[in-house]
Amino acid sequence: MENVKGLLSAKVGGKPVIGRILSDLSRPKAATTECGNGLSYRLFSLTERGELIEGASPNSFIVRAEEHGVPQARHRMFIVGVRSDIDIEPNILKKQSSPSVQDVIDDLPAIRSGISKEPDSFKSWSDAIAEIWGTEWLSRAVNGKGISRFSKKAAAALPASRSSNVCTRPRAMSQWFGDKELPIITCHEARSHMRTDLQRYFLHPYSLSRPVFLQS
């Protein structure tokens, strides 16, 4: 069973729910008020050895991803049940230091977002960026430094693809994603945005540094 760590503090009718969950998982037939078939389950953690005994703290069920080589502070609850008539005990996760997010994604191929609700292409996307770049409000936001048009040279420097399907596999990612037989990184594709959303993204950093601009 996997779920959020909030179950440890959740209550129903003023009583902690985790105790009921552990009891039901240990004796599932009894939990459903059906006739028991004699089966029960021993419950184990993925971070501490040994079966959870009645009355022990269930905090050991929490797995902290950053303690196991994952560049993310994600905490989830994992309960491993083993049928009582099977004499095995699951292994626990090995602790290891985690790389930084930069270590993992720094050399991902650059990709662009897409244009939603219209045929998407690099030209339509770069035209949308050029349209925003030429607006009066952006020129004012950058103190009128003559940025009125988006040059073809600048457009040529932007990522042409929305996914890594046409990009070369970066070296650092080989141990994290994909298959050695694939020349690409899987699941690396940008979402689409409406043109008005793209304009909001341009506005945001300037509104943070120059809030008076929002009043003009």
ZAVEXLO-643861 format. One record per residue: x, y, z of N, C-alpha, C in turn; residue number from 1. Coordinates in Angstrom, 3 decimals, m for minus. Example, Ala and Ser with C-alpha at 12.3 -4.5 7.8 and 13.67 -1.06 7.14 Angstrom:
! ZAVEXLO-643861
{{13.190, m5.690, 7.800}, {12.300, m4.500, 7.800}, {13.200, m3.300, 7.800}, 1};
{{12.850, m2.250, 7.080}, {13.670, m1.060, 7.140}, {12.900, 0.030, 7.870}, 2};
This chain:
! ZAVEXLO-643861
{{0.856, m1.187, 0.000}, {0.000, 0.000, 0.000}, {0.886, 1.229, 0.000}, 1};
{{0.512, 2.202, m0.822}, {1.242, 3.483, m0.891}, {0.234, 4.599, m0.767}, 2};
{{0.575, 5.624, 0.039}, {m0.327, 6.758, 0.177}, {0.445, 7.940, 0.764}, 3};
{{m0.259, 9.035, 0.976}, {0.375, 10.247, 1.496}, {0.685, 10.084, 2.979}, 4};
{{1.717, 10.789, 3.453}, {2.108, 10.650, 4.860}, {1.090, 11.305, 5.797}, 5};
{{0.161, 12.091, 5.239}, {m0.883, 12.701, 6.054}, {m1.776, 11.686, 6.738}, 6};
{{m1.763, 10.431, 6.261}, {m2.568, 9.399, 6.909}, {m2.109, 9.146, 8.345}, 7};
{{m0.856, 9.468, 8.625}, {m0.347, 9.243, 9.978}, {m1.019, 10.162, 10.994}, 8};
{{m1.445, 11.328, 10.548}, {m2.077, 12.279, 11.468}, {m3.579, 12.429, 11.226}, 9};
{{m4.102, 11.762, 10.189}, {m5.529, 11.881, 9.874}, {m6.385, 11.235, 10.964}, 10};
{{m7.545, 11.844, 11.181}, {m8.466, 11.327, 12.195}, {m9.880, 11.199, 11.626}, 11};
{{m10.606, 10.228, 12.137}, {m12.013, 10.045, 11.809}, {m12.762, 9.943, 13.133}, 12};
{{m13.716, 10.834, 13.335}, {m14.432, 10.838, 14.603}, {m13.532, 11.131, 15.778}, 13};
{{m12.474, 11.905, 15.529}, {m11.553, 12.263, 16.594}, {m10.513, 11.214, 16.910}, 14};
{{m10.540, 10.079, 16.211}, {m9.580, 9.005, 16.469}, {m8.643, 8.838, 15.270}, 15};
{{m7.351, 8.586, 15.527}, {m6.390, 8.379, 14.425}, {m6.829, 7.235, 13.524}, 16};
{{m6.736, 7.464, 12.222}, {m7.198, 6.458, 11.273}, {m6.129, 5.415, 10.968}, 17};
{{m4.846, 5.721, 11.233}, {m3.771, 4.818, 10.840}, {m3.868, 3.477, 11.560}, 18};
{{m4.299, 3.501, 12.844}, {m4.438, 2.245, 13.576}, {m5.457, 1.331, 12.943}, 19};
{{m6.575, 1.905, 12.492}, {m7.626, 1.114, 11.830}, {m7.112, 0.549, 10.504}, 20};
{{m6.359, 1.375, 9.785}, {m5.805, 0.919, 8.497}, {m4.885, m0.279, 8.705}, 21};
{{m3.990, m0.180, 9.687}, {m3.041, m1.268, 9.931}, {m3.765, m2.534, 10.380}, 22};
{{m4.799, m2.356, 11.197}, {m5.574, m3.509, 11.648}, {m6.301, m4.174, 10.485}, 23};
{{m6.888, m3.364, 9.612}, {m7.623, m3.902, 8.464}, {m6.693, m4.603, 7.476}, 24};
{{m5.499, m4.026, 7.277}, {m4.548, m4.651, 6.362}, {m4.032, m5.972, 6.928}, 25};
{{m3.898, m6.041, 8.234}, {m3.404, m7.272, 8.859}, {m4.426, m8.390, 8.770}, 26};
{{m5.706, m8.043, 8.897}, {m6.780, m9.048, 8.879}, {m7.877, m8.577, 7.928}, 27};
{{m7.652, m8.679, 6.613}, {m8.581, m8.117, 5.620}, {m9.973, m8.734, 5.653}, 28};
{{m10.082, m10.017, 5.913}, {m11.415, m10.636, 5.931}, {m12.243, m10.085, 7.082}, 29};
{{m11.629, m9.957, 8.231}, {m12.340, m9.427, 9.387}, {m12.757, m7.986, 9.141}, 30};
{{m11.934, m7.251, 8.379}, {m12.227, m5.844, 8.109}, {m13.482, m5.679, 7.281}, 31};
{{m13.797, m6.668, 6.454}, {m14.979, m6.586, 5.591}, {m16.160, m7.345, 6.170}, 32};
{{m16.018, m7.804, 7.405}, {m17.068, m8.551, 8.137}, {m17.468, m9.842, 7.438}, 33};
{{m16.630, m10.330, 6.539}, {m16.894, m11.617, 5.900}, {m16.343, m12.739, 6.776}, 34};
{{m16.748, m13.928, 6.480}, {m16.216, m15.061, 7.219}, {m14.710, m15.165, 6.991}, 35};
{{m13.982, m15.265, 8.048}, {m12.530, m15.323, 7.913}, {m12.065, m16.620, 7.281}, 36};
{{m10.960, m16.547, 6.523}, {m10.387, m17.756, 5.933}, {m9.044, m18.097, 6.592}, 37};
{{m8.761, m17.434, 7.703}, {m7.544, m17.753, 8.437}, {m6.324, m16.985, 7.988}, 38};
{{m6.437, m16.273, 6.853}, {m5.269, m15.546, 6.351}, {m5.097, m14.217, 7.071}, 39};
{{m3.852, m13.916, 7.337}, {m3.511, m12.612, 7.906}, {m2.196, m12.179, 7.284}, 40};
{{m1.848, m10.947, 7.520}, {m0.645, m10.390, 6.899}, {0.250, m9.736, 7.937}, 41};
{{1.552, m9.960, 7.780}, {2.543, m9.249, 8.576}, {2.925, m7.987, 7.815}, 42};
{{3.061, m6.878, 8.526}, {3.314, m5.597, 7.887}, {4.755, m5.165, 8.112}, 43};
{{5.371, m4.674, 7.009}, {6.779, m4.285, 7.061}, {6.970, m2.886, 6.473}, 44};
{{8.043, m2.277, 6.929}, {8.472, m0.978, 6.421}, {9.534, m1.189, 5.351}, 45};
{{9.752, m0.171, 4.512}, {10.834, m0.214, 3.528}, {12.094, 0.481, 4.033}, 46};
{{12.025, 1.021, 5.256}, {13.178, 1.766, 5.780}, {13.754, 1.163, 7.059}, 47};
{{12.995, 0.308, 7.759}, {13.484, m0.331, 8.981}, {13.172, m1.823, 8.931}, 48};
{{14.107, m2.625, 9.425}, {13.925, m4.069, 9.388}, {12.971, m4.532, 10.486}, 49};
{{12.329, m5.632, 10.221}, {11.473, m6.246, 11.213}, {10.006, m5.935, 11.014}, 50};
{{9.172, m6.871, 11.438}, {7.727, m6.705, 11.341}, {7.249, m5.644, 12.319}, 51};
{{6.273, m4.864, 11.883}, {5.689, m3.878, 12.774}, {4.846, m4.599, 13.818}, 52};
{{5.207, m4.422, 15.080}, {4.435, m5.058, 16.138}, {3.360, m4.107, 16.639}, 53};
{{2.323, m4.652, 17.192}, {1.188, m3.853, 17.652}, {1.644, m2.828, 18.688}, 54};
{{1.215, m1.608, 18.515}, {1.573, m0.546, 19.436}, {2.805, 0.237, 19.027}, 55};
{{3.562, m0.266, 18.031}, {4.761, 0.449, 17.576}, {4.377, 1.652, 16.722}, 56};
{{5.265, 2.621, 16.652}, {4.990, 3.817, 15.855}, {5.006, 3.482, 14.368}, 57};
{{4.013, 3.953, 13.619}, {3.973, 3.686, 12.177}, {4.840, 4.650, 11.367}, 58};
{{5.611, 5.511, 12.038}, {6.441, 6.480, 11.311}, {7.469, 5.813, 10.402}, 59};
{{7.823, 4.579, 10.716}, {8.827, 3.896, 9.893}, {8.320, 3.598, 8.490}, 60};
{{7.008, 3.718, 8.270}, {6.459, 3.478, 6.934}, {6.754, 4.633, 5.975}, 61};
{{7.225, 5.762, 6.487}, {7.501, 6.910, 5.631}, {8.826, 6.720, 4.905}, 62};
{{8.794, 6.852, 3.599}, {9.999, 6.800, 2.768}, {10.305, 8.215, 2.303}, 63};
{{11.500, 8.682, 2.634}, {11.950, 10.019, 2.235}, {12.853, 9.873, 1.021}, 64};
{{12.347, 10.292, m0.122}, {13.040, 10.036, m1.392}, {14.460, 10.573, m1.405}, 65};
{{14.691, 11.727, m0.756}, {16.018, 12.331, m0.795}, {17.070, 11.513, m0.046}, 66};
{{16.623, 10.537, 0.756}, {17.565, 9.681, 1.474}, {17.945, 8.447, 0.672}, 67};
{{17.390, 8.325, m0.537}, {17.599, 7.109, m1.323}, {17.984, 7.415, m2.769}, 68};
{{18.765, 8.469, m2.953}, {19.327, 8.749, m4.269}, {18.423, 9.459, m5.241}, 69};
{{17.313, 10.009, m4.769}, {16.363, 10.709, m5.645}, {16.477, 12.216, m5.409}, 70};
{{16.630, 13.020, m6.458}, {16.779, 14.472, m6.289}, {15.448, 15.171, m6.054}, 71};
{{14.723, 14.719, m5.052}, {13.411, 15.286, m4.759}, {13.059, 14.968, m3.311}, 72};
{{12.600, 15.972, m2.568}, {12.195, 15.765, m1.175}, {10.729, 15.346, m1.136}, 73};
{{10.461, 14.140, m1.598}, {9.100, 13.610, m1.649}, {8.951, 12.546, m0.577}, 74};
{{7.976, 12.719, 0.306}, {7.768, 11.784, 1.407}, {6.427, 11.075, 1.226}, 75};
{{6.479, 9.758, 1.182}, {5.268, 8.973, 1.000}, {5.274, 7.799, 1.978}, 76};
{{4.097, 7.253, 2.238}, {3.965, 6.114, 3.135}, {3.835, 4.829, 2.321}, 77};
{{4.687, 3.854, 2.632}, {4.647, 2.550, 1.978}, {4.507, 1.470, 3.044}, 78};
{{3.505, 0.630, 2.895}, {3.304, m0.503, 3.795}, {3.384, m1.774, 2.959}, 79};
{{4.302, m2.657, 3.327}, {4.466, m3.914, 2.611}, {3.841, m5.030, 3.438}, 80};
{{2.876, m5.721, 2.869}, {2.221, m6.832, 3.554}, {2.691, m8.168, 3.014}, 81};
{{3.050, m9.073, 3.921}, {3.462, m10.422, 3.537}, {2.517, m11.413, 4.216}, 82};
{{1.963, m12.312, 3.449}, {1.028, m13.275, 4.021}, {1.702, m14.055, 5.144}, 83};
{{0.988, m14.219, 6.241}, {1.596, m14.769, 7.454}, {2.130, m16.180, 7.280}, 84};
{{1.603, m16.934, 6.330}, {2.088, m18.303, 6.143}, {3.283, m18.380, 5.194}, 85};
{{3.797, m17.225, 4.774}, {4.972, m17.197, 3.895}, {6.144, m16.644, 4.700}, 86};
{{7.191, m17.434, 4.822}, {8.311, m17.086, 5.691}, {9.369, m16.282, 4.936}, 87};
{{9.048, m15.049, 4.636}, {10.026, m14.155, 4.019}, {9.916, m12.786, 4.672}, 88};
{{10.981, m12.017, 4.546}, {10.976, m10.646, 5.035}, {11.548, m9.759, 3.940}, 89};
{{10.829, m8.734, 3.525}, {11.312, m7.883, 2.424}, {12.565, m7.110, 2.820}, 90};
{{13.394, m6.840, 1.829}, {14.568, m6.013, 2.057}, {14.157, m4.563, 2.269}, 91};
{{15.031, m3.798, 2.885}, {14.766, m2.372, 3.044}, {15.559, m1.600, 1.990}, 92};
{{15.155, m0.372, 1.773}, {15.818, 0.463, 0.780}, {17.195, 0.889, 1.281}, 93};
{{18.147, 0.913, 0.377}, {19.494, 1.341, 0.714}, {19.564, 2.860, 0.756}, 94};
{{20.168, 3.388, 1.812}, {20.331, 4.834, 1.899}, {21.530, 5.264, 1.071}, 95};
{{21.365, 6.369, 0.355}, {22.454, 6.921, m0.445}, {22.201, 8.398, m0.675}, 96};
{{23.272, 9.131, m0.866}, {23.140, 10.570, m1.081}, {22.483, 10.830, m2.432}, 97};
{{21.791, 11.931, m2.509}, {21.065, 12.271, m3.728}, {21.805, 13.316, m4.543}, 98};
{{21.744, 13.217, m5.863}, {22.300, 14.280, m6.705}, {21.395, 15.493, m6.631}, 99};
{{21.906, 16.615, m7.059}, {21.060, 17.808, m7.130}, {20.192, 17.731, m8.376}, 100};
{{19.150, 18.534, m8.423}, {18.315, 18.599, m9.615}, {19.158, 19.018, m10.811}, 101};
{{20.101, 19.932, m10.588}, {20.972, 20.377, m11.678}, {21.805, 19.221, m12.216}, 102};
{{22.302, 18.366, m11.313}, {23.083, 17.211, m11.756}, {22.286, 16.343, m12.725}, 103};
{{20.982, 16.244, m12.477}, {20.157, 15.315, m13.242}, {19.661, 15.905, m14.557}, 104};
{{19.243, 17.162, m14.550}, {18.571, 17.699, m15.745}, {19.355, 18.792, m16.469}, 105};
{{20.548, 19.122, m15.969}, {21.268, 20.269, m16.543}, {21.581, 20.096, m18.028}, 106};
{{21.823, 18.861, m18.463}, {22.177, 18.689, m19.875}, {21.039, 18.090, m20.698}, 107};
{{19.816, 18.212, m20.190}, {18.684, 17.827, m21.031}, {18.651, 18.702, m22.284}, 108};
{{18.277, 18.150, m23.408}, {18.191, 18.978, m24.620}, {17.155, 20.079, m24.466}, 109};
{{17.461, 21.251, m24.979}, {16.531, 22.385, m24.904}, {15.345, 22.131, m25.822}, 110};
{{14.147, 22.377, m25.311}, {12.938, 22.243, m26.107}, {12.082, 23.496, m25.915}, 111};
{{11.119, 23.673, m26.784}, {10.235, 24.831, m26.692}, {8.842, 24.382, m26.290}, 112};
{{8.025, 25.327, m25.867}, {6.625, 25.021, m25.614}, {5.883, 24.962, m26.952}, 113};
{{4.603, 24.633, m26.899}, {3.808, 24.589, m28.116}, {2.748, 25.671, m28.118}, 114};
{{2.033, 25.777, m29.221}, {0.911, 26.706, m29.338}, {m0.364, 25.876, m29.343}, 115};
{{m1.243, 26.122, m28.402}, {m2.466, 25.330, m28.304}, {m3.602, 25.961, m29.114}, 116};
{{m4.577, 25.120, m29.439}, {m5.784, 25.519, m30.161}, {m5.493, 26.050, m31.563}, 117};
{{m4.367, 25.654, m32.131}, {m4.039, 26.007, m33.518}, {m2.928, 25.079, m33.965}, 118};
{{m2.755, 24.903, m35.270}, {m1.679, 24.034, m35.746}, {m0.334, 24.516, m35.213}, 119};
{{0.401, 23.611, m34.631}, {1.665, 23.996, m34.010}, {2.838, 23.783, m34.962}, 120};
{{3.720, 24.749, m34.993}, {4.958, 24.638, m35.743}, {5.945, 25.612, m35.130}, 121};
{{7.210, 25.446, m35.450}, {8.207, 26.370, m34.925}, {7.932, 27.790, m35.402}, 122};
{{7.460, 27.929, m36.653}, {7.194, 29.267, m37.182}, {6.051, 29.940, m36.417}, 123};
{{4.955, 29.207, m36.173}, {3.835, 29.825, m35.465}, {4.236, 30.190, m34.042}, 124};
{{5.068, 29.355, m33.424}, {5.515, 29.637, m32.060}, {6.436, 30.849, m32.029}, 125};
{{7.417, 30.889, m32.943}, {8.345, 32.021, m32.958}, {7.633, 33.310, m33.365}, 126};
{{6.623, 33.202, m34.230}, {5.828, 34.391, m34.580}, {5.079, 34.919, m33.354}, 127};
{{4.574, 33.994, m32.522}, {3.879, 34.402, m31.299}, {4.827, 35.119, m30.356}, 128};
{{6.057, 34.607, m30.244}, {7.059, 35.248, m29.379}, {7.418, 36.617, m29.944}, 129};
{{7.567, 36.682, m31.262}, {7.905, 37.956, m31.900}, {6.804, 38.983, m31.684}, 130};
{{5.549, 38.512, m31.736}, {4.417, 39.409, m31.521}, {4.448, 40.005, m30.114}, 131};
{{4.767, 39.168, m29.134}, {4.869, 39.659, m27.753}, {6.050, 40.607, m27.612}, 132};
{{7.156, 40.233, m28.232}, {8.380, 41.036, m28.116}, {8.199, 42.435, m28.703}, 133};
{{7.254, 42.553, m29.610}, {7.046, 43.849, m30.239}, {5.965, 44.687, m29.590}, 134};
{{5.376, 44.226, m28.499}, {4.305, 44.983, m27.862}, {4.840, 46.198, m27.107}, 135};
{{3.976, 47.190, m26.974}, {4.365, 48.421, m26.289}, {4.657, 48.184, m24.816}, 136};
{{3.848, 47.339, m24.182}, {4.026, 47.139, m22.747}, {5.371, 46.505, m22.424}, 137};
{{5.875, 45.592, m23.306}, {7.163, 44.977, m23.034}, {8.288, 45.990, m23.218}, 138};
{{8.152, 46.826, m24.228}, {9.149, 47.868, m24.437}, {9.217, 48.798, m23.235}, 139};
{{8.060, 49.127, m22.682}, {8.022, 49.978, m21.497}, {8.580, 49.248, m20.281}, 140};
{{8.306, 47.951, m20.213}, {8.764, 47.174, m19.065}, {10.282, 47.099, m18.989}, 141};
{{10.931, 47.103, m20.148}, {12.397, 47.058, m20.163}, {12.967, 48.465, m20.331}, 142};
{{12.196, 49.452, m19.889}, {12.631, 50.847, m19.874}, {12.860, 51.413, m21.276}, 143};
{{12.091, 50.918, m22.248}, {12.150, 51.475, m23.591}, {13.514, 51.435, m24.232}, 144};
{{14.213, 50.304, m24.078}, {15.571, 50.216, m24.609}, {15.593, 49.771, m26.070}, 145};
{{14.570, 50.104, m26.788}, {14.568, 49.857, m28.223}, {14.226, 48.441, m28.628}, 146};
{{13.723, 47.627, m27.689}, {13.343, 46.273, m28.050}, {11.933, 46.317, m28.619}, 147};
{{11.837, 46.402, m29.905}, {10.521, 46.519, m30.517}, {10.224, 45.382, m31.491}, 148};
{{11.276, 44.674, m31.920}, {11.060, 43.580, m32.856}, {11.913, 42.392, m32.457}, 149};
{{11.424, 41.221, m32.775}, {12.126, 39.980, m32.491}, {12.867, 39.578, m33.755}, 150};
{{14.174, 39.589, m33.737}, {14.950, 39.372, m34.957}, {14.935, 37.907, m35.385}, 151};
{{15.141, 37.694, m36.687}, {15.226, 36.338, m37.211}, {16.419, 35.602, m36.611}, 152};
{{17.476, 36.343, m36.329}, {18.660, 35.739, m35.724}, {18.336, 35.209, m34.333}, 153};
{{17.557, 35.997, m33.587}, {17.157, 35.562, m32.248}, {16.253, 34.346, m32.331}, 154};
{{15.346, 34.335, m33.299}, {14.429, 33.201, m33.461}, {15.188, 31.932, m33.810}, 155};
{{16.219, 32.053, m34.611}, {16.995, 30.887, m35.021}, {17.706, 30.238, m33.847}, 156};
{{17.950, 31.002, m32.779}, {18.656, 30.472, m31.615}, {17.726, 29.739, m30.649}, 157};
{{16.404, 29.819, m30.882}, {15.452, 29.168, m30.001}, {15.327, 27.683, m30.334}, 158};
{{14.959, 26.851, m29.361}, {14.772, 25.418, m29.629}, {13.687, 25.214, m30.682}, 159};
{{13.960, 24.385, m31.652}, {13.015, 24.180, m32.749}, {11.987, 23.099, m32.448}, 160};
{{12.275, 22.232, m31.479}, {11.395, 21.097, m31.230}, {10.714, 21.189, m29.873}, 161};
{{9.514, 20.590, m29.784}, {8.770, 20.525, m28.531}, {9.138, 19.303, m27.705}, 162};
{{9.912, 18.383, m28.252}, {10.251, 17.174, m27.502}, {11.672, 16.759, m27.815}, 163};
{{12.151, 15.799, m27.055}, {13.506, 15.306, m27.271}, {13.554, 14.206, m28.331}, 164};
{{12.432, 13.989, m29.007}, {12.412, 12.956, m30.042}, {13.376, 13.252, m31.181}, 165};
{{13.725, 14.525, m31.334}, {14.667, 14.884, m32.397}, {15.975, 15.394, m31.814}, 166};
{{16.181, 15.146, m30.514}, {17.384, 15.630, m29.841}, {18.312, 14.469, m29.507}, 167};
{{19.573, 14.774, m29.341}, {20.559, 13.767, m28.967}, {20.470, 13.474, m27.481}, 168};
{{20.618, 12.229, m27.122}, {20.571, 11.833, m25.709}, {21.755, 12.444, m24.957}, 169};
{{21.501, 13.178, m23.864}, {22.605, 13.723, m23.066}, {23.259, 12.623, m22.248}, 170};
{{24.525, 12.799, m21.927}, {25.270, 11.747, m21.230}, {24.764, 11.513, m19.814}, 171};
{{24.556, 12.587, m19.054}, {24.226, 12.443, m17.639}, {22.883, 11.768, m17.403}, 172};
{{21.997, 11.829, m18.367}, {20.656, 11.289, m18.167}, {20.569, 9.796, m18.461}, 173};
{{21.611, 9.208, m19.010}, {21.510, 7.828, m19.467}, {21.148, 6.866, m18.337}, 174};
{{21.551, 7.177, m17.109}, {21.256, 6.275, m16.003}, {19.886, 6.548, m15.388}, 175};
{{19.193, 7.588, m15.849}, {17.912, 7.965, m15.259}, {16.734, 7.650, m16.156}, 176};
{{16.868, 7.865, m17.453}, {15.726, 7.722, m18.342}, {16.055, 6.821, m19.521}, 177};
{{14.984, 6.257, m20.054}, {15.091, 5.624, m21.361}, {15.771, 4.269, m21.372}, 178};
{{16.032, 3.862, m22.582}, {16.579, 2.558, m22.878}, {17.846, 2.770, m23.709}, 179};
{{18.830, 1.945, m23.482}, {20.075, 2.083, m24.247}, {19.837, 1.927, m25.745}, 180};
{{18.763, 1.239, m26.091}, {18.461, 1.028, m27.498}, {17.779, 2.239, m28.123}, 181};
{{17.358, 3.197, m27.304}, {16.669, 4.379, m27.822}, {17.637, 5.552, m27.907}, 182};
{{17.615, 6.299, m28.987}, {18.519, 7.442, m29.146}, {17.976, 8.724, m28.517}, 183};
{{16.847, 8.622, m27.814}, {16.187, 9.817, m27.283}, {15.932, 9.667, m25.795}, 184};
{{15.583, 10.783, m25.155}, {15.111, 10.770, m23.780}, {13.595, 10.699, m23.814}, 185};
{{13.030, 9.725, m23.140}, {11.579, 9.591, m23.143}, {10.943, 10.549, m22.137}, 186};
{{9.692, 10.858, m22.356}, {8.887, 11.691, m21.440}, {9.476, 13.091, m21.262}, 187};
{{10.126, 13.590, m22.291}, {10.674, 14.955, m22.217}, {10.033, 15.764, m23.342}, 188};
{{8.848, 16.271, m23.064}, {8.091, 17.027, m24.056}, {7.377, 18.176, m23.364}, 189};
{{7.446, 19.362, m23.952}, {6.828, 20.547, m23.358}, {5.345, 20.604, m23.684}, 190};
{{4.583, 21.188, m22.788}, {3.154, 21.330, m23.015}, {2.875, 22.524, m23.927}, 191};
{{1.635, 22.618, m24.391}, {1.227, 23.731, m25.242}, {0.614, 24.849, m24.392}, 192};
{{0.715, 26.056, m24.918}, {0.148, 27.223, m24.240}, {m0.587, 28.088, m25.259}, 193};
{{m1.649, 28.747, m24.803}, {m2.301, 29.730, m25.651}, {m1.390, 30.951, m25.768}, 194};
{{m1.534, 31.710, m26.841}, {m0.698, 32.887, m27.042}, {m0.833, 33.872, m25.880}, 195};
{{m2.044, 34.000, m25.348}, {m2.241, 34.922, m24.226}, {m1.482, 34.453, m22.986}, 196};
{{m1.357, 33.128, m22.815}, {m0.579, 32.610, m21.684}, {0.899, 32.935, m21.845}, 197};
{{1.402, 32.797, m23.066}, {2.805, 33.126, m23.315}, {3.083, 34.587, m22.957}, 198};
{{2.130, 35.450, m23.268}, {2.293, 36.861, m22.946}, {2.347, 37.064, m21.422}, 199};
{{1.536, 36.305, m20.704}, {1.557, 36.402, m19.241}, {2.918, 35.988, m18.686}, 200};
{{3.546, 34.992, m19.298}, {4.847, 34.546, m18.824}, {5.894, 35.641, m19.016}, 201};
{{5.778, 36.404, m20.101}, {6.683, 37.529, m20.304}, {6.430, 38.610, m19.258}, 202};
{{5.164, 38.826, m18.946}, {4.788, 39.889, m18.020}, {5.265, 39.600, m16.603}, 203};
{{5.213, 38.350, m16.193}, {5.427, 38.013, m14.787}, {6.754, 38.510, m14.210}, 204};
{{7.916, 38.215, m14.823}, {9.165, 38.670, m14.200}, {9.270, 40.185, m14.102}, 205};
{{8.678, 40.894, m15.081}, {8.728, 42.353, m15.029}, {7.777, 42.899, m13.966}, 206};
{{6.644, 42.217, m13.750}, {5.705, 42.689, m12.736}, {6.272, 42.492, m11.342}, 207};
{{7.152, 41.499, m11.179}, {7.762, 41.272, m9.872}, {8.783, 42.354, m9.547}, 208};
{{9.542, 42.757, m10.567}, {10.587, 43.757, m10.322}, {10.084, 45.183, m10.458}, 209};
{{8.968, 45.377, m11.195}, {8.425, 46.713, m11.400}, {6.912, 46.700, m11.183}, 210};
{{6.439, 46.545, m9.939}, {4.994, 46.429, m9.698}, {4.206, 47.654, m10.153}, 211};
{{4.862, 48.813, m10.232}, {4.133, 50.025, m10.657}, {3.655, 49.868, m12.095}, 212};
{{4.319, 49.003, m12.864}, {3.945, 48.817, m14.268}, {2.523, 48.281, m14.389}, 213};
{{2.100, 47.471, m13.409}, {0.756, 46.889, m13.474}, {m0.333, 47.947, m13.366}, 214};
{{0.027, 49.118, m12.857}, {m0.975, 50.171, m12.687}, {m1.091, 51.064, m13.911}, 215};
{{m0.200, 50.931, m14.839}, {m0.184, 51.854, m15.983}, {m1.038, 51.325, m17.122}, 216};
